[in-house]
């Protein structure tokens, strides 16, 4: 579990990071005392399972609720836990703004409360193992890996083609790639295929079940073929 803590109070960052690192299933904790640095990290490819978000930012015209809404637009699967000392001041905004909210903790954050909420999230993650969790048409959808033929990048969105039907979601292909398992092959900058459905692999093209022809880039060609043969060997 990869976690970020966003708060403009250094002591809160230090205390919460220390508590989080004592929890066995929390593998990484990054702290941010300003949102400019956080957004820059997001742009460079840092993404988190959970973000602990302070609501009251003294040096900003925006609140943590505004930041959480923005985050949910770019990485809608990231879970938000609000942290604040002011429990009632932002109740209306919390329910009016759209965010993937899964918890609310009052400062100072207690160890028992923290562990309880993280265990609940861990259990939810276990239930979605073997599935690709996406945000599409206003809903979170869990797609079993076995149902996916391939993923295609289309104008900053991703089309997920299934054995029956397809989904078009707002998340970029590179971001979804991190959520897939070893059966998926990134054979082209715009395509990721499920190797379980490869029927032919020749030259610069892969043919999938259903007759879908997927290009293989020159840069990825040799590595893609080796990856596919290794996958086939493991299945034998």
C-alpha positions as CSV (number, residue, x, y, z in Angstrom):
1,X,0.0,0.0,0.0
2,X,1.5,3.3,-1.1
3,X,0.4,6.4,0.9
4,X,0.8,10.2,0.7
5,X,0.1,12.6,3.5
6,X,-0.7,16.2,2.5
7,X,-0.7,18.8,5.3
8,X,0.9,22.2,5.9
9,X,1.8,21.4,9.5
10,X,5.3,19.7,9.7
11,X,4.5,18.0,13.1
12,X,1.4,16.4,11.6
13,X,3.4,15.1,8.7
14,X,6.0,13.7,11.0
15,X,3.6,12.1,13.4
16,X,1.4,10.5,10.8
17,X,4.3,9.2,8.8
18,X,5.8,7.6,11.9
19,X,2.5,5.8,12.7
20,X,1.9,4.7,9.1
21,X,5.4,3.1,8.8
22,X,4.6,0.9,11.8
23,X,1.7,-0.7,9.9
24,X,3.1,-3.8,8.1
25,X,1.0,-3.5,4.9
26,X,2.0,0.1,4.3
27,X,5.0,-0.1,2.1
28,X,5.7,3.6,1.2
29,X,4.8,6.9,2.8
30,X,5.5,10.3,1.1
31,X,4.7,13.6,2.8
32,X,3.9,16.9,1.2
33,X,3.7,20.3,3.0
34,X,2.5,22.1,-0.1
35,X,0.2,21.0,-3.0
36,X,2.4,22.4,-5.7
37,X,5.0,19.7,-4.9
38,X,2.3,17.1,-4.7
39,X,0.9,18.0,-8.2
40,X,4.5,18.0,-9.6
41,X,5.0,14.5,-8.2
42,X,1.7,13.3,-9.8
43,X,2.8,14.7,-13.1
44,X,6.1,12.8,-12.9
45,X,4.3,9.5,-12.3
46,X,3.9,9.2,-8.6
47,X,0.5,7.8,-7.7
48,X,-1.0,6.6,-4.4
49,X,-3.5,4.1,-3.1
50,X,-4.4,6.5,-0.3
51,X,-4.0,10.2,0.2
52,X,-4.4,11.6,3.7
53,X,-5.6,15.2,3.0
54,X,-5.6,18.1,5.4
55,X,-8.8,20.2,4.9
56,X,-7.6,23.5,6.3
57,X,-4.6,25.0,4.3
58,X,-3.6,28.3,5.9
59,X,-1.6,29.6,2.9
60,X,-4.0,28.6,0.2
61,X,-7.4,30.0,-1.0
62,X,-8.4,26.4,-1.7
63,X,-9.2,23.8,0.9
64,X,-8.2,20.1,1.0
65,X,-11.7,19.3,-0.2
66,X,-11.0,21.3,-3.4
67,X,-7.6,19.5,-3.8
68,X,-9.3,16.1,-3.3
69,X,-11.9,16.9,-6.0
70,X,-9.1,17.7,-8.4
71,X,-7.3,14.5,-7.5
72,X,-10.4,12.4,-8.1
73,X,-10.5,13.8,-11.7
74,X,-7.0,12.7,-12.5
75,X,-6.7,9.5,-10.4
76,X,-10.2,8.5,-9.5
77,X,-9.2,5.2,-7.9
78,X,-7.0,7.0,-5.2
79,X,-8.8,6.9,-1.9
80,X,-9.1,10.1,0.1
81,X,-9.0,10.3,3.9
82,X,-9.6,13.8,5.3
83,X,-7.7,14.9,8.4
84,X,-8.6,18.0,10.3
85,X,-9.0,19.6,13.8
86,X,-12.2,21.3,12.6
87,X,-14.8,18.5,12.4
88,X,-17.9,20.6,11.7
89,X,-16.7,23.6,9.7
90,X,-16.6,21.8,6.3
91,X,-19.4,19.3,6.5
92,X,-21.4,20.8,3.7
93,X,-18.5,21.1,1.3
94,X,-17.4,17.5,2.0
95,X,-20.8,16.2,0.7
96,X,-21.1,18.7,-2.1
97,X,-17.7,18.1,-3.7
98,X,-17.0,14.9,-5.6
99,X,-14.1,12.9,-4.3
100,X,-13.3,9.2,-3.7
101,X,-13.8,9.7,0.0
102,X,-13.3,6.7,2.3
103,X,-12.7,8.2,5.7
104,X,-12.4,11.2,8.0
105,X,-10.0,11.4,10.9
106,X,-9.8,14.1,13.6
107,X,-6.4,15.5,14.6
108,X,-4.5,14.4,16.5
109,X,-4.9,11.1,14.7
110,X,-5.2,8.1,17.0
111,X,-3.4,4.8,16.3
112,X,-6.5,2.7,16.7
113,X,-8.6,4.8,14.4
114,X,-5.8,4.9,11.8
115,X,-5.3,1.1,11.8
116,X,-9.1,0.4,11.7
117,X,-9.6,2.6,8.6
118,X,-6.6,1.2,6.8
119,X,-7.6,-2.4,7.5
120,X,-11.0,-1.7,6.0
121,X,-9.3,-0.3,2.8
122,X,-6.9,-3.3,2.7
123,X,-9.9,-5.7,2.8
124,X,-11.6,-3.8,-0.1
125,X,-8.4,-4.0,-2.1
126,X,-8.2,-7.8,-1.5
127,X,-11.8,-8.1,-2.9
128,X,-10.7,-6.4,-6.1
129,X,-7.6,-8.5,-6.7
130,X,-7.5,-9.9,-10.2
131,X,-9.6,-7.0,-11.4
132,X,-8.9,-3.6,-13.0
133,X,-10.6,-0.9,-11.1
134,X,-11.6,2.1,-13.3
135,X,-13.8,5.1,-13.0
136,X,-16.3,5.3,-15.9
137,X,-19.5,7.3,-16.4
138,X,-19.6,8.4,-12.8
139,X,-19.1,4.9,-11.3
140,X,-16.3,2.8,-10.1
141,X,-16.2,-0.5,-12.0
142,X,-14.1,-3.6,-11.3
143,X,-13.3,-5.5,-14.5
144,X,-11.9,-9.1,-14.2
145,X,-8.5,-9.3,-15.9
146,X,-9.7,-12.5,-17.6
147,X,-12.4,-10.5,-19.5
148,X,-10.0,-8.0,-21.0
149,X,-8.6,-8.5,-24.5
150,X,-6.6,-5.3,-24.8
151,X,-6.3,-1.7,-23.8
152,X,-5.8,1.2,-26.3
153,X,-4.8,4.8,-25.7
154,X,-7.2,7.2,-27.4
155,X,-6.7,11.0,-27.1
156,X,-5.6,11.0,-23.4
157,X,-8.3,8.4,-22.6
158,X,-8.1,4.6,-22.6
159,X,-10.4,2.2,-24.3
160,X,-10.6,-1.2,-22.6
161,X,-11.8,-3.8,-25.0
162,X,-13.5,-6.9,-23.5
163,X,-14.6,-10.2,-25.0
164,X,-18.0,-8.6,-24.9
165,X,-18.2,-4.8,-25.1
166,X,-15.8,-2.1,-24.1
167,X,-15.3,0.8,-21.7
168,X,-13.8,4.2,-22.4
169,X,-12.3,5.8,-19.2
170,X,-10.5,9.0,-18.5
171,X,-7.4,7.4,-17.1
172,X,-4.2,7.3,-19.2
173,X,-2.8,4.0,-20.4
174,X,0.4,4.5,-18.5
175,X,-1.5,4.8,-15.3
176,X,-3.7,1.8,-15.9
177,X,-0.6,-0.3,-16.8
178,X,0.5,-0.1,-13.1
179,X,-2.7,-1.8,-12.0
180,X,-2.4,-4.8,-14.4
181,X,-0.7,-8.2,-13.7
182,X,2.0,-10.1,-15.6
183,X,-0.4,-11.6,-18.2
184,X,-0.5,-8.1,-19.9
185,X,2.1,-7.1,-22.5
186,X,2.8,-3.5,-23.4
187,X,3.7,-4.1,-27.1
188,X,3.3,-0.5,-28.3
189,X,3.1,2.9,-26.7
190,X,-0.7,2.9,-27.4
191,X,-1.5,-0.7,-26.7
192,X,-1.4,-3.3,-23.9
193,X,-2.7,-6.8,-24.7
194,X,-3.8,-9.8,-22.6
195,X,-1.3,-12.5,-23.6
196,X,-3.8,-15.2,-22.8
197,X,-5.7,-14.3,-25.9
198,X,-2.8,-14.0,-28.4
199,X,-3.4,-16.4,-31.3
200,X,-0.6,-15.2,-33.6
201,X,2.6,-13.2,-33.1
202,X,4.4,-12.5,-36.2
203,X,6.7,-9.6,-37.2
204,X,5.2,-6.3,-36.1
205,X,1.7,-7.5,-35.4
206,X,-0.2,-9.5,-32.8
207,X,-3.5,-11.2,-33.6
208,X,-5.9,-11.7,-30.7
209,X,-8.9,-13.9,-30.3
210,X,-11.7,-12.4,-32.2
211,X,-9.4,-11.3,-35.0
212,X,-8.1,-8.1,-33.4
213,X,-4.8,-7.0,-35.1
214,X,-2.6,-5.1,-32.7
215,X,0.6,-3.3,-33.8
216,X,4.0,-4.1,-32.2
217,X,6.4,-1.2,-32.2
218,X,9.9,-1.6,-33.4
219,X,11.4,-0.5,-30.1
220,X,9.3,-3.0,-28.1
221,X,9.4,-5.9,-30.7
222,X,12.2,-8.1,-29.4
223,X,11.3,-7.7,-25.7
224,X,7.6,-8.2,-26.4
225,X,8.2,-11.5,-28.2
226,X,10.5,-12.8,-25.4
227,X,8.0,-11.8,-22.8
228,X,5.2,-13.6,-24.7
229,X,7.3,-16.8,-25.1
230,X,8.1,-16.8,-21.4
231,X,4.4,-16.4,-20.6
232,X,3.5,-19.4,-22.9
233,X,6.3,-21.5,-21.2
234,X,4.8,-20.8,-17.8
235,X,1.4,-22.0,-18.9
236,X,2.8,-25.4,-20.2
